[in-house]
Amino acid sequence: MFTVKRRTNAVTAAVKYALATSLIVSPLTMAEDDNEIEKIIVTGQKIDRTLQETPASVAVITNKVLEEQKLNNLYDALSVVPNVTGEVGVGGFTIRGIDSFNVSGGGNSFLTSVYVDGAPLPMREIQQGGFSTWDVSQVEVLRGPQSTLQGRNALAGAIVVNTYDPAYEYSAKGRVILGENGQQEFAIAAGGSLIDDVLAFRFTAEDRDYDGVIENIARNNENSDFSNSNLYRFKLLFEPIEDFSAILSFSKSETEMGVVWADAHPSYDNDYRKVNFNDPTWEFTDSDLVVLNLDYYINDIWSATAITTYSDMQYGYEWDGDASPLPIAQLHDKRSDETLTQELKLTFEYDNLKGIIGAYYSNLEVKDKAIGNRSASFNQLGVPTLLVAAPENGGLGLPQAVAEQVLALYAPVDPVLLDTYSNLYREITNTAVFVDFTYSINDQFDVFAGIRWDQEKQANATEQAYGIGNAHLLPNPSDYAANPMFAQLVAGINAKLLNMASQASQNEPLTSKTFNEVLPKLGASYHLTNNITTSFTYQQGYRSGGVGTNSARATLFTYDPEFTDNYELSLRSTWLDGTLVTNANVFYLDWQDQQVSVQLSGNQYDRETTNAGKSTVQGFEFELFYYPTNNLTLTAGFGRAKTEFEEFLVAIPGEPTLDLKGQPFADSPEWTANLAASYHTDFGLYLSADANYQDSALADTMYQNSNEMKNLWGENYVPQNDARTLINARIGYQWENYDIQLSAKNLTDKVYDARGARTNNKTLGQPRQLSLSFTASF
């Protein structure tokens, strides 16, 4: 048996001291020119274009916005983007109502990828907060399918993060943030020339701590939702000859976080922020990331780029397996995701033709080993259904009244204590070639097209062992010798329970399947004037099929890919001598062959994936950027994403079949909006505020009619994420090379369910958080 131990960093105190004292000696740095609208370059579509030249729906959060609004992590950054939602610890984020990982329960590939300097992040790192935005130059959110250029895991979109590269001019900056609930953040970034015009470096470091707000009753009211993280990044720029550059980057990040959910019950207050479990419960990630980017300027028309990435992420958890104050069950997990990618691309630009030709390879190897014990109720294992189901369906065929009498005999062993061991191996190899180009017919009309041939091979192997830890509490058939029928029933039920554990305890050898697909894109742009462009795009989205594991039966199964057809209209415009920018996209997405999780028996772990779903997504995004004076900036965004299942039946044996036709996806708010204003006086004082609205949404689609949920919350209960309008405000003062700012997140202390209760817990939104920051740069 192995355990996971919380780490302590021996240099943390020294780093914090160095980061804090570095701010004291920082002289003036060159100020940005606020008199001009910043020309934003989009890099996430492999060819650098300005935002106004990009037909795809892209939101770009610049470093200026990240730092001024204190958007310190991925989920903070996403909060200011229309039709994008998400919160740390809830499970992921959504783009246009589509969850980053799953909407229909099946499949093991993502629906959205996150890239940092060209390297894809593993799932667990995204869920743990993704990355720090300290020393990030910009975050690009690409809404809608990106499968032609990005390939796998881009059916809903992609997020592209670019950190600052080294420069030959020396510069440095540092920041300290102190806030409520134990918030402490220390960060520095510095770089410059090592050899003039040949070799330069940049170093970044950050340490963040947060105590939390949720109290654990069973552990002397310690905070269960703590989080700690640190980041170190070192980059080298090497330009030995003209027209060639190489950037080597090494990053190391570590995170630790507790659980963000709180106990829930109909009798509790809406703002109940307590849990009650005795065992340590927390997760960690430890990630190393290496990126090598080679650029060669061949001539005035052609250039070549090679991007090599390698990441090694270690994830683990220590978990209270029964989530109670009793010392019953505890789980441990260790997982490694090792990823190697290589991309080669040639870009070209003639007078009327420009584009990209590329090839891509990636290999992901996952090893996941879990051990421990957890409690599982008879309802979760499907025992009540087993008792009344017909013998031809594997049940005992008992009348309901007799079944209830039998269940009463098993009260001491409900919940069952499952002793578990699992060892999963998964390897995914992806190979692709792609072409994307734009041809200008004349000054007004452009046509663009792309195509990708994509091959993905998935291989899975699994090893499982299950036992019943409290089997000694099972009723003894010999105790019912006077009632032969009950004695026979007890013997039969005992055998069924033990057989469940035995059936799940098997080894499955490596099984693989290969998928080959061709993914097209086609569109056209019409330039009404130099400042107004409309475009139409058709693009196919794709998520590969795969190989999965049925935990209850310890068997492997395969399933096919799923596809979307996406149709999109876009408008890009600038007005009022360039001080007003308005952009809009209207889209319709048709989703076929959705990978659906099917429960094969009353046992909730008896699941397999099949292609049995259809759905649609339609809506729009509208974004406005207005700079009426040199001191005032106004931005606004408004989005609608209406998701709807066309075909999706949830059939759980023993419960009524749930037809989800016409229902939205889980965690999919239909309406989102944001508004922000920033005013800088000529003498250094500045004020900024933003408001973000998110519509209510179903917290759970597939299990909204489960007996377990209805027994606790009532027959008509439907789990909902609350609608909310959150207001954030900042006031600060800048002088010479220094900046001090007072910030308030969730200024009105809005109480809301970020993830509504499905059973006995829910995730509340963060309460008001006040903080004071001090920044210096030179």
C-alpha positions in Angstrom: 0.0 0.0 0.0 1.3 3.5 -0.8 0.4 6.8 0.7 0.5 10.4 -0.6 2.2 12.9 1.6 1.8 16.6 1.5 4.9 18.3 0.4 6.8 21.1 2.1 9.1 23.2 0.1 12.4 24.0 1.8 13.0 27.1 -0.1 9.5 28.7 0.2 10.4 31.0 3.0 13.6 32.2 1.2 11.7 32.7 -2.1 9.0 34.7 -0.3 11.7 36.9 1.3 13.5 37.4 -2.0 10.3 38.2 -3.9 9.2 40.7 -1.3 12.5 42.5 -1.0 13.0 42.6 -4.7 10.1 45.1 -5.0 11.9 47.7 -2.9 14.7 48.4 -5.3 12.8 48.3 -8.6 13.3 51.5 -10.7 11.2 52.8 -13.5 10.2 50.8 -16.6 9.0 52.1 -19.9 5.3 52.8 -19.7 2.9 51.5 -22.3 1.3 53.9 -24.7 -2.3 54.2 -23.7 -3.1 56.6 -26.5 -3.5 53.9 -29.2 -5.7 50.9 -29.4 -3.6 47.9 -28.9 -3.2 45.7 -32.0 -3.9 42.2 -30.8 -2.3 39.3 -32.6 -4.0 35.9 -32.5 -1.6 33.0 -32.6 -3.9 30.1 -31.8 -4.7 29.3 -35.4 -1.0 28.6 -36.3 -0.7 31.8 -38.5 -0.3 35.1 -36.8 -3.2 37.4 -37.6 -4.7 40.4 -36.0 -7.9 39.9 -34.1 -9.9 41.8 -36.7 -8.5 39.6 -39.5 -9.6 36.4 -37.8 -13.0 35.0 -38.8 -13.1 32.5 -36.0 -14.6 33.6 -32.7 -11.6 34.5 -30.5 -11.4 36.4 -27.3 -8.0 37.6 -26.3 -7.2 38.6 -22.7 -4.0 40.7 -22.8 -1.4 41.0 -20.0 -2.6 44.5 -19.3 -6.1 43.2 -18.5 -4.8 40.2 -16.6 -2.7 42.3 -14.3 -5.1 45.2 -13.7 -8.1 43.0 -13.0 -6.0 40.5 -11.0 -7.0 37.6 -13.2 -4.5 35.3 -11.6 -5.4 31.9 -13.0 -7.2 30.2 -16.0 -10.6 30.4 -14.5 -10.3 34.1 -13.5 -9.4 34.8 -17.1 -12.3 32.9 -18.5 -14.8 34.8 -16.3 -14.5 37.9 -18.6 -15.3 36.0 -21.9 -18.9 35.7 -23.2 -20.2 32.2 -23.7 -17.4 30.8 -21.5 -17.9 29.7 -17.8 -16.0 27.8 -15.2 -14.8 27.7 -11.6 -11.8 26.0 -10.0 -12.5 22.6 -8.5 -16.0 22.3 -10.1 -14.6 20.0 -12.8 -13.7 22.1 -15.8 -15.1 25.0 -17.9 -17.5 25.3 -20.8 -17.2 27.0 -24.2 -20.5 27.7 -25.8 -22.3 25.5 -23.3 -20.0 22.5 -24.0 -18.1 21.2 -21.1 -14.3 21.0 -21.6 -14.3 17.2 -20.9 -17.8 15.7 -21.4 -21.5 16.4 -21.9 -23.0 13.0 -22.4 -21.1 10.8 -19.9 -19.1 8.7 -22.4 -15.6 8.9 -24.0 -12.2 9.6 -22.5 -10.9 12.3 -24.8 -11.4 16.0 -24.1 -13.7 18.4 -25.9 -11.4 21.4 -25.4 -7.6 21.6 -25.2 -5.4 24.1 -23.2 -2.0 24.9 -24.6 0.8 26.7 -22.8 3.5 27.9 -25.2 2.4 25.2 -27.6 2.3 22.3 -25.0 -1.0 20.6 -24.2 -1.9 20.5 -20.5 -3.2 17.2 -19.0 -6.7 17.0 -17.7 -5.9 17.0 -14.0 -3.8 20.1 -14.3 -6.6 21.9 -16.1 -9.0 20.9 -13.3 -6.7 22.0 -10.6 -6.6 25.6 -12.0 -4.7 25.1 -15.2 -1.9 27.6 -14.8 -0.9 30.8 -13.2 -1.3 33.9 -15.4 1.7 35.6 -13.8 4.1 36.8 -16.6 1.7 35.6 -19.3 1.6 37.9 -22.4 -2.0 36.9 -23.4 -4.7 34.2 -23.2 -6.6 33.3 -26.3 -10.0 31.6 -26.1 -11.0 30.1 -29.4 -14.8 29.4 -29.4 -16.1 26.7 -31.7 -14.5 23.6 -33.3 -10.7 23.9 -34.0 -10.2 20.3 -35.2 -8.7 21.2 -38.6 -5.8 23.0 -37.1 -5.6 21.8 -33.5 -6.7 18.2 -34.1 -7.7 16.0 -31.2 -9.5 17.4 -28.2 -10.7 20.6 -29.9 -14.4 19.9 -30.8 -15.6 22.7 -28.6 -12.6 25.0 -28.9 -9.2 25.6 -27.6 -7.4 27.9 -25.1 -3.9 29.1 -26.1 -1.6 30.7 -23.5 1.6 32.5 -24.4 4.1 33.5 -21.7 6.6 36.3 -22.2 9.7 35.4 -24.2 13.2 36.6 -23.3 14.3 40.0 -24.7 17.8 41.6 -24.9 16.8 44.7 -22.9 17.0 44.0 -19.1 13.7 44.2 -17.2 12.2 43.0 -14.0 9.0 43.1 -12.1 7.7 41.9 -8.8 4.4 41.7 -7.0 3.0 41.0 -3.5 -0.7 40.3 -2.8 -2.1 40.0 0.7 -5.8 39.3 1.2 -8.5 37.8 3.4 -8.7 34.1 4.3 -5.0 33.7 4.3 -4.3 34.9 0.8 -0.6 35.4 0.2 1.0 35.7 -3.2 4.6 36.6 -4.1 5.9 36.8 -7.6 8.9 38.0 -9.7 9.9 38.0 -13.3 13.3 39.2 -14.7 15.4 38.8 -17.8 17.8 40.3 -20.3 20.8 39.8 -22.4 23.5 37.2 -21.7 25.3 37.7 -25.0 24.3 40.9 -26.9 21.9 40.1 -29.7 22.7 36.3 -29.4 21.5 34.9 -26.1 18.9 36.2 -23.6 17.0 34.8 -20.7 13.8 35.2 -18.6 13.1 33.8 -15.2 9.7 33.7 -13.5 8.7 32.6 -10.0 5.5 32.7 -8.1 4.3 31.3 -4.7 0.6 31.4 -3.8 -1.2 30.3 -0.6 -4.9 30.5 0.4 -6.3 29.1 3.7 -10.0 28.8 2.5 -13.4 29.4 3.9 -15.0 26.0 4.4 -14.7 24.5 7.9 -14.3 20.8 8.6 -16.2 20.0 11.8 -14.5 16.6 12.3 -11.0 18.1 12.0 -11.3 20.9 14.6 -12.8 23.3 12.0 -9.7 23.4 9.9 -10.3 24.7 6.4 -11.0 22.0 3.9 -10.7 24.2 0.7 -7.1 25.4 1.1 -4.9 25.8 -1.9 -1.2 26.3 -2.3 0.8 26.5 -5.5 4.2 27.6 -6.9 5.6 28.1 -10.4 9.1 28.4 -11.7 9.9 29.0 -15.4 13.2 29.7 -17.2 13.4 30.6 -20.9 16.4 31.0 -23.1 16.4 32.9 -26.5 19.2 31.9 -28.9 19.8 33.7 -32.2 23.3 32.6 -33.5 22.6 33.7 -37.1 20.3 36.1 -38.8 16.8 34.7 -39.6 17.0 31.9 -37.1 15.8 31.8 -33.5 15.4 29.1 -30.8 13.5 29.5 -27.5 14.0 26.8 -24.9 11.6 26.9 -22.0 11.5 24.8 -18.8 8.6 25.2 -16.3 7.9 23.5 -13.0 4.6 23.9 -11.2 3.1 22.4 -8.1 -0.4 22.7 -6.6 -2.1 21.4 -3.6 -5.8 21.9 -2.9 -8.5 20.6 -0.7 -12.2 20.1 -1.6 -14.3 23.1 -2.7 -17.7 21.5 -2.0 -19.6 21.8 1.2 -22.2 19.5 2.9 -25.7 20.1 1.7 -29.1 19.2 3.1 -32.6 20.7 2.7 -32.4 21.9 6.3 -29.1 23.8 5.9 -28.8 27.6 5.1 -27.9 28.5 1.6 -24.5 29.8 2.8 -23.6 26.7 4.8 -19.9 26.3 4.4 -19.0 23.2 6.4 -18.0 19.6 5.9 -17.7 16.7 8.3 -15.2 14.1 7.5 -12.2 12.8 9.5 -9.6 11.7 7.0 -7.3 14.1 5.1 -8.8 14.9 1.7 -6.8 16.8 -0.8 -5.2 16.6 -4.3 -1.9 17.6 -5.8 -0.2 18.0 -9.1 3.5 18.2 -9.8 4.3 19.2 -13.4 7.4 19.6 -15.5 7.1 21.2 -18.9 9.8 21.6 -21.6 9.2 23.4 -24.9 11.7 24.0 -27.7 10.5 26.4 -30.4 12.7 26.8 -33.6 11.9 29.4 -36.1 13.7 29.9 -39.5 12.9 32.8 -41.8 13.7 31.2 -45.2 12.9 34.2 -47.4 10.3 36.9 -47.9 7.7 34.3 -48.6 8.4 31.1 -46.7 9.3 30.4 -43.0 9.6 27.2 -41.0 8.7 26.4 -37.4 9.3 23.3 -35.3 7.8 23.0 -31.8 8.8 20.1 -29.6 7.1 19.7 -26.2 7.5 17.3 -23.3 5.5 17.2 -20.1 5.5 14.9 -17.1 2.7 15.5 -14.7 2.3 13.6 -11.4 -1.2 13.7 -9.9 -2.5 12.2 -6.7 -5.0 12.4 -3.9 -5.7 11.3 -0.4 -9.5 11.0 0.1 -12.0 10.1 2.8 -13.7 7.2 1.1 -16.9 7.4 3.2 -17.0 11.3 3.6 -18.1 10.9 7.3 -16.5 11.6 10.7 -16.0 7.9 11.2 -12.7 6.1 10.5 -14.2 3.8 7.9 -12.6 4.2 4.5 -9.7 6.0 2.9 -8.5 6.2 -0.8 -5.1 6.9 -2.3 -4.3 7.5 -5.9 -1.1 8.2 -8.0 -1.3 9.1 -11.6 1.3 10.1 -14.2 0.6 11.7 -17.6 3.7 11.8 -19.8 3.2 13.6 -23.1 5.6 14.2 -26.1 4.5 16.3 -29.1 6.3 17.4 -32.3 4.8 19.9 -34.7 6.5 21.0 -38.0 5.0 23.7 -40.1 5.8 25.8 -43.2 4.0 29.2 -43.6 3.9 31.1 -46.8 2.6 34.5 -48.0 2.4 35.4 -51.6 0.6 38.5 -52.9 -2.8 36.9 -52.9 -2.2 33.5 -51.3 -1.1 32.7 -47.8 -1.3 29.7 -45.6 0.3 26.9 -43.7 1.4 23.3 -44.3 2.0 21.2 -41.2 2.5 17.8 -39.6 1.9 16.8 -36.0 2.8 13.9 -33.7 1.9 13.3 -30.1 2.2 10.4 -27.7 0.4 10.4 -24.3 1.1 7.7 -21.7 -1.1 7.5 -18.6 -0.4 5.3 -15.6 -3.0 5.5 -12.8 -2.8 3.3 -9.7 -5.4 3.6 -6.9 -5.8 1.7 -3.6 -7.9 1.9 -0.5 -11.5 1.4 0.5 -14.7 3.3 0.0 -18.3 3.0 1.0 -21.0 2.2 -1.6 -24.7 2.1 -0.7 -27.0 -0.7 -1.7 -28.7 1.8 -4.0 -25.4 2.5 -5.8 -24.7 -1.2 -6.2 -28.2 -1.8 -7.5 -29.2 -4.3 -4.8 -32.8 -3.1 -4.5 -33.2 -3.5 -8.3 -31.5 -6.9 -8.2 -34.0 -8.2 -5.7 -37.1 -7.4 -7.7 -35.7 -7.9 -11.3 -36.9 -10.9 -13.2 -34.6 -14.0 -13.1 -34.1 -13.8 -16.8 -32.7 -10.4 -16.3 -30.3 -11.6 -13.6 -32.5 -10.7 -10.6 -34.2 -12.7 -7.9 -37.8 -11.8 -8.9 -39.0 -11.0 -5.4 -42.2 -9.1 -4.6 -41.5 -5.6 -3.4 -42.8 -6.3 0.1 -40.5 -9.3 0.5 -37.6 -7.4 -1.0 -38.0 -4.6 1.7 -38.0 -7.3 4.4 -34.8 -8.8 3.1 -33.2 -5.4 2.8 -33.9 -4.7 6.5 -31.7 -7.7 7.3 -28.8 -6.1 5.5 -28.9 -2.7 7.3 -25.6 -3.4 9.2 -23.7 -3.9 5.9 -25.3 -1.0 4.0 -23.2 0.8 2.9 -20.8 -1.9 1.8 -17.2 -1.2 2.4 -15.3 -1.9 -0.8 -11.6 -2.8 -0.6 -10.3 -1.6 -4.0 -7.2 -1.8 -6.1 -6.9 -0.6 -9.7 -4.0 -0.2 -12.1 -4.8 1.5 -15.4 -2.5 1.9 -18.4 -3.5 4.0 -21.4 -1.5 5.1 -24.4 -2.7 7.5 -27.1 -0.7 8.2 -30.3 -1.8 10.9 -32.7 -0.4 11.6 -36.1 -1.7 14.2 -38.5 -0.9 16.4 -41.5 -2.8 19.6 -42.2 -3.1 22.4 -44.7 -4.8 25.8 -44.2 -4.8 28.7 -46.7 -6.5 32.0 -47.7 -6.8 33.1 -51.3 -7.6 36.8 -52.1 -9.7 36.9 -55.2 -9.7 40.7 -55.2 -9.6 43.5 -52.7 -13.1 42.6 -51.4 -13.3 38.8 -51.5 -11.2 36.1 -49.8 -11.8 32.4 -49.7 -10.2 30.1 -47.2 -10.1 26.4 -46.7 -8.3 23.7 -44.6 -8.1 20.0 -44.3 -6.6 17.6 -41.8 -5.9 13.9 -42.0 -5.8 12.7 -38.4 -4.9 9.2 -37.1 -5.3 8.3 -33.5 -4.5 5.0 -31.8 -5.7 4.2 -28.3 -4.5 1.3 -26.2 -5.9 0.4 -22.7 -5.0 -2.2 -20.2 -6.5 -2.6 -16.7 -5.9 -4.6 -13.5 -8.6 -4.5 -10.8 -9.2 -6.3 -7.4 -12.2 -5.7 -5.2 -13.3 -7.2 -1.9 -16.0 -6.6 0.7 -14.3 -5.2 3.8 -17.3 -5.6 6.0 -18.4 -9.1 4.7 -18.4 -10.3 8.3 -21.5 -8.2 8.9 -23.5 -10.1 6.2 -26.4 -12.0 7.7 -25.7 -15.7 8.2 -28.1 -18.0 6.4 -27.9 -20.6 9.2 -29.6 -18.0 11.5 -32.7 -18.4 9.5 -32.9 -22.2 9.5 -36.5 -21.9 10.8 -37.5 -20.0 7.6 -36.0 -21.9 4.7 -37.1 -19.3 2.2 -35.3 -16.5 4.0 -32.3 -18.7 4.5 -32.2 -19.4 0.8 -32.6 -15.7 -0.1 -29.9 -14.6 2.3 -27.5 -17.2 0.9 -28.4 -16.1 -2.7 -27.9 -12.4 -1.9 -24.6 -13.0 -0.1 -23.4 -14.9 -3.2 -24.5 -12.1 -5.5 -22.7 -9.5 -3.5 -19.5 -11.5 -3.3 -19.8 -12.3 -7.0 -20.0 -8.6 -7.8 -16.6 -8.2 -6.1 -15.2 -11.3 -7.8 -16.5 -10.2 -11.3 -14.9 -6.8 -10.9 -11.6 -8.4 -9.9 -10.0 -9.3 -13.2 -7.1 -8.3 -15.5 -7.6 -7.2 -19.0 -4.6 -7.3 -21.4 -3.7 -4.4 -23.6 -6.4 -3.7 -26.2 -6.1 -1.1 -29.0 -8.1 0.5 -31.7 -7.1 3.0 -34.5 -9.2 5.8 -35.9 -8.6 7.6 -39.2 -10.5 10.8 -40.1 -10.4 13.6 -42.6 -11.6 17.0 -41.2 -12.5 19.8 -43.6 -12.9 23.6 -43.3 -14.3 26.0 -45.9 -15.2 29.7 -45.8 -15.2 33.1 -47.4 -14.8 36.7 -46.3 -16.2 39.9 -47.8 -14.6 43.2 -46.9 -17.4 45.8 -47.1 -14.9 48.6 -46.3 -11.4 48.7 -44.9 -12.9 48.6 -41.5 -15.8 46.1 -41.9 -15.5 42.5 -42.8 -18.0 39.6 -42.8 -17.2 35.9 -43.0 -18.9 32.6 -43.3 -17.2 29.4 -42.1 -18.1 25.7 -42.2 -15.9 23.4 -40.1 -16.2 19.8 -38.9 -15.4 19.1 -35.3 -14.2 15.7 -34.1 -13.7 13.7 -31.0 -12.0 10.3 -31.5 -13.5 7.0 -30.5 -11.7 5.0 -27.9 -11.2 2.1 -25.5 -12.8 2.1 -22.1 -13.1 0.0 -18.9 -16.2 -1.3 -17.3 -15.3 -1.1 -13.6 -18.0 -3.5 -12.4 -17.1 -6.2 -14.9 -13.4 -5.5 -15.3 -13.8 -5.7 -19.1 -12.7 -3.4 -21.9 -15.0 -2.0 -24.6 -14.6 0.2 -27.7 -16.7 2.9 -29.2 -16.6 5.1 -32.4 -15.8 8.8 -33.0 -18.4 11.6 -32.7 -18.6 14.6 -35.1 -20.0 18.1 -35.3 -20.9 20.2 -38.3 -20.4 23.9 -37.4 -21.8 26.8 -39.4 -20.7 30.3 -38.4 -21.2 33.9 -39.5 -18.8 36.6 -38.3 -18.6 40.4 -38.3 -15.4 42.4 -37.6 -15.7 46.2 -37.5 -14.0 49.4 -36.3 -15.6 52.8 -36.0 -15.1 56.3 -34.8 -11.5 56.7 -36.2 -10.6 53.3 -34.6 -11.7 54.1 -31.1 -14.7 51.7 -31.2 -14.4 48.0 -32.1 -17.4 45.7 -32.4 -17.2 42.0 -33.2 -19.9 39.4 -33.5 -20.3 35.7 -34.3 -23.5 33.7 -35.0 -23.2 29.9 -34.9 -25.1 26.7 -35.4 -23.6 23.3 -34.4 -25.1 19.9 -35.3 -23.6 17.0 -33.2 -23.9 13.4 -34.3 -22.9 10.0 -32.9 -22.4 11.4 -29.4 -20.6 9.1 -27.0 -23.1 8.2 -24.3 -22.5 6.4 -21.1 -25.0 3.5 -20.7 -25.6 1.8 -17.4 -26.1 -2.0 -18.0 -27.5 -2.9 -14.6 -28.6 -1.5 -11.3 -24.9 -1.2 -10.3 -23.9 2.4 -11.1 -20.3 1.2 -11.8 -21.6 -1.1 -14.6 -21.1 1.3 -17.4 -20.0 1.3 -21.0 -19.8 4.0 -23.8 -21.8 3.7 -27.0 -22.6 6.2 -29.8 -26.2 6.9 -29.3 -26.7 10.6 -28.9 -27.5 13.7 -31.0 -27.7 17.4 -30.1 -27.5 20.9 -31.3 -25.9 24.1 -30.1 -26.8 27.5 -31.4 -26.2 31.1 -30.4 -24.0 34.2 -30.8 -21.3 36.3 -29.2 -21.1 40.1 -29.4 -18.1 42.1 -28.0 -17.5 45.8 -27.9 -14.3 47.7 -27.1 -14.5 51.5 -26.8 -11.8 54.0 -26.0 -13.6 57.4 -25.8 -10.5 59.2 -24.3 -6.9 58.4 -23.5 -8.0 57.8 -19.9 -11.2 55.8 -20.2 -11.7 52.2 -21.5 -15.1 50.5 -21.8 -15.6 46.9 -22.8 -18.8 44.8 -23.0 -19.7 41.3 -24.1 -23.0 39.4 -24.5 -23.5 35.7 -25.5 -26.1 33.1 -25.9 -25.4 29.4 -26.3 -28.6 27.2 -26.4 -27.7 23.6 -26.0 -30.2 20.9 -26.6 -30.2 17.1 -26.8 -32.1 15.7 -29.8 -31.6 12.1 -28.9 -30.5 10.8 -25.5 -32.2 8.1 -23.4 -30.9 7.4 -19.9 -32.1 4.0 -19.0 -31.1 2.8 -15.5 -32.5 -0.6 -14.7 -35.0 -0.4 -11.9 -35.7 3.3 -12.5 -37.9 5.1 -15.1 -36.3 5.7 -18.4 -35.3 9.4 -18.7 -35.7 10.9 -22.2 -33.4 14.0 -22.3 -34.7 15.2 -25.7 -35.2 18.9 -25.6 -33.1 19.3 -22.4 -29.9 21.4 -22.2 -26.4 20.1 -21.3 -25.3 20.1 -17.7 -23.5 23.2 -16.5 -24.6 25.0 -19.6 -26.0 28.5 -19.0 -27.8 29.9 -22.0 -27.0 33.6 -21.4 -23.8 35.2 -20.3 -22.7 38.8 -20.3 -19.8 41.0 -19.0 -19.2 44.8 -18.7 -16.0 46.5 -17.6 -14.8 50.1 -17.2 -11.3 51.4 -16.4 -10.4 55.1 -15.8 -6.8 56.3 -15.2 -6.3 59.9 -14.1 -3.4 62.0 -15.2 -1.9 62.1 -11.7 -1.8 58.3 -11.1 -5.1 57.4 -9.4 -7.1 54.8 -11.3 -10.4 53.0 -10.9 -11.8 49.9 -12.6 -14.8 47.7 -12.2 -16.4 44.8 -14.0 -19.7 42.9 -13.8 -20.2 39.3 -15.1 -23.5 37.6 -15.5 -24.2 33.9 -15.9 -27.6 32.4 -16.4 -28.9 29.5 -14.3 -28.2 25.9 -15.6 -28.8 22.3 -14.8 -26.2 21.0 -12.4 -26.8 17.4 -13.6 -28.6 16.1 -16.6 -28.2 12.4 -16.6 -29.2 11.6 -12.9 -31.8 14.2 -12.2 -34.5 11.5 -11.7 -32.3 9.2 -9.5 -34.0 7.6 -6.5 -31.1 8.7 -4.2 -31.6 12.3 -5.2 -35.4 12.2 -4.8 -35.2 10.5 -1.4 -33.1 13.4 -0.1 -34.4 16.5 -1.9 -38.0 15.5 -2.9 -39.8 14.1 -5.9 -39.7 17.3 -8.0 -36.2 18.4 -7.2 -33.9 19.4 -10.1 -30.3 20.3 -9.3 -29.6 23.8 -10.5 -26.6 26.1 -10.7 -27.8 29.5 -9.7 -27.9 32.5 -11.9 -25.5 35.2 -10.7 -24.2 38.7 -11.3 -20.8 39.2 -9.8 -19.2 42.6 -9.4 -15.5 43.2 -9.0 -13.9 46.5 -8.3 -10.4 48.0 -7.9 -8.9 51.3 -6.9 -5.2 51.9 -7.2 -2.4 54.5 -7.5 0.6 54.4 -9.8 3.7 56.5 -9.3 7.0 56.2 -11.0 7.7 52.5 -11.2 5.3 51.4 -8.4 1.6 50.4 -8.2 -0.6 49.8 -5.2 -4.1 48.5 -5.6 -7.0 47.6 -3.3 -9.2 44.9 -5.0 -12.6 43.4 -4.1 -13.8 40.2 -5.9 -17.6 39.5 -5.5 -18.0 43.0 -4.1 -21.6 42.5 -3.0 -20.8 39.1 -1.3 -23.3 37.3 -3.6 -24.2 33.8 -2.3 -24.9 31.3 -5.0 -24.6 27.6 -5.9 -21.8 27.3 -8.4 -22.7 23.6 -8.7 -26.1 22.7 -7.2 -26.6 19.7 -4.9 -27.0 16.4 -6.6 -27.0 14.4 -3.3 -25.5 15.5 0.0 -23.0 18.1 -1.2 -22.7 21.2 -3.4 -20.2 23.8 -4.5 -20.8 27.4 -3.4 -19.3 30.4 -5.2 -16.5 32.2 -3.5 -17.5 34.9 -1.0 -16.2 38.4 -1.2 -12.4 38.5 -1.1 -10.6 41.8 -0.4 -6.9 42.0 -1.2 -4.1 44.6 -1.3 -1.3 44.3 -4.0 2.0 46.1 -4.5 3.8 45.9 -7.8 7.1 47.3 -9.0 9.0 47.0 -12.3 12.0 48.3 -14.1 
